[in-house]
């Protein structure tokens, strides 16, 4: 049995935003890979509520780069992607955390990629006094993520089906 870890998304500079749990699959010097089951709960501290998430997901947390990637299994053949622009994740004592920098890059079923929350990024940049280098880091990370998508680099394997991703996952190719 694999360990269950807690994942915390924080807002700058270190304000708890939301939390959930998942099964730890793999830890390398570059990333952490987590499996999250359908029906898990997400506690959204900012909104003061708890959600039940209906879809299973494989979630990638970079320990070196400025993004996270959630590959949500919408059905047996379809995947949607939700990518947070963030500070590199930190994994310590079965707890994974990252500072969410507001910008998101998403691909819903059979749709094109789109950037979300640019307005939230602008507002929070001012409200929380993001330093200029943090703003630059977020924008650079978004561009780097777009490049990975275009080149179809791990973990953004958009042409693979759910079955293929699971086959790779369970064979420990990642």
N, C-alpha and C positions, 0 to 999 in steps of 0.2 A: 504494500500500500504506500502510495506517495504522500508526502506531507502536505497539509493544508496550510496555506499562508494567507495573511491579510495584506491587502493592497490598499494604499491610501493615496488619493489624489489631493494635493495641496494647492492653494492659491498663494501667489507671491505675497509676502516673503516666506511664510510657513504657516498658513491658516488652513486648518482642516476643511476640506471641501466635500469629498465623498469617499466611502470605503466599501469594499466587498471582499470576498474570499475566493480562492481558487486552489487547484491542485498543482503543486510544483512539478514541472516536467523536466526542466533542464536549466542548469546554471553554467555559464561560461564566463570568461573574462570580459566578453563583449555584450552579453544579453542574458535575460531570464525569460523562459517560456513557461506559460501557465495555461492550464485547461480549466475552464469555468463551465459548470453544468447549467443546463436549463433549469429555471426555477430558483436560482440563487437570489439572495436579496442584496440590494445596494442601498446603503444608508447615505442619504444626501443631507449632510449637515447644513449646508448653505440654505437649502429649501425647507429643512426641518421635517423631512418625510423619508419613508422607506419605500422602495420600489421592488417588485419581483420581476426579474428579467427572464423573458420567455425562451431565449435562444441560447444554445450552447456556443462557446467561443474558444478559440485559441488566441492567446494574448502574448504579444512580444513587447518586452520592455528593454530598451537599449540602456546599457550602463555607461556608454561613451558618447552617444549621439542625442540630439534634441528632439526625440519623438518616441511615441508608443504606437503600437498597431494592434487593434482588436479585429480578428477575422471572425465574424459572426455567421454561424450556420443557420441560414434562413429556412432551408429545407435540405433534402438529401443531395441536391445538386448545386445549390446556390450559396454564394458567400457575399456578404456585404462587408465593407471595410470602414473602420472608424479610427482615424489617426489623430492623436493629440500632439500638438507642438508643445514641448516640455523641456525642462532641464533634464539632464541624464538621470535615470532612475538610480535609487540607492537600495541595495538589498543587504539586510543585516538581521540576524536572529529571526529568520522566517517572517520578516516584515519587509515589504517592498513599498517604496514611496517615490513620488515624483512631484515636481512643481509644475502644474499645468499653466501654460502661457497663453491660454484662451483660444488661440487659433486652432482650427480643426480642419482636416482634409478627409472627406468622406466619399465613399462610392457605394451607393445603394444598389440593390439588385438591377443588373443590366443597364445601369446608367453611367454617365460620365462622372469623373471626379469633380468635386466642387469644394471650394473653401468656405468654411462657416465661421461665424463669430468674429469677423473683422471689426465690427462695431464694438463688440465687447472688449476686444484687444485695445482699441483706441481709448475707450472709457477707462478701463483698468490701468492702462499705461499712465494716465493722468491721476486717477484716484489713488493708486498705490505707489505713485512716483517711481515707475520702472526706470532704472538708470538707462542712459542711451545705449550702453553696450549690451544690456539685456534685450532691448528692443531690436537691436541689430542681430543678436543671436537668434531671436525668434524668427525674424524674417529670413535669415540665412538658413536656419533649420527647415523652414517651410520649402525653400528652393531646393535644398538637398533632398528632401523627401519627394518632391515632384520629379527630380532627376532619377531617383530610385524607381519610381513608378514607371517612368518612361522606359528605363532600361530593364524593367521587371526583375529587379534585384531582391534577394531575400530581405525581409519576409513578405514582400509585396508580389506574390505569385498569382496575379489576378487571372491568369488563364487556366489555373488548376481548378478542378472540381473539389467539392468537399471530400469525396472518396479519395482522390489523389493526395490531398493535404493530410488526411488521416493516415494513409498508407506511408507517407513520408514520416509523419510524426511517430507512429507506432514502431516504425523500423529504425527510429532514432537517427535519421539522416541529418536532421537539424543539428 
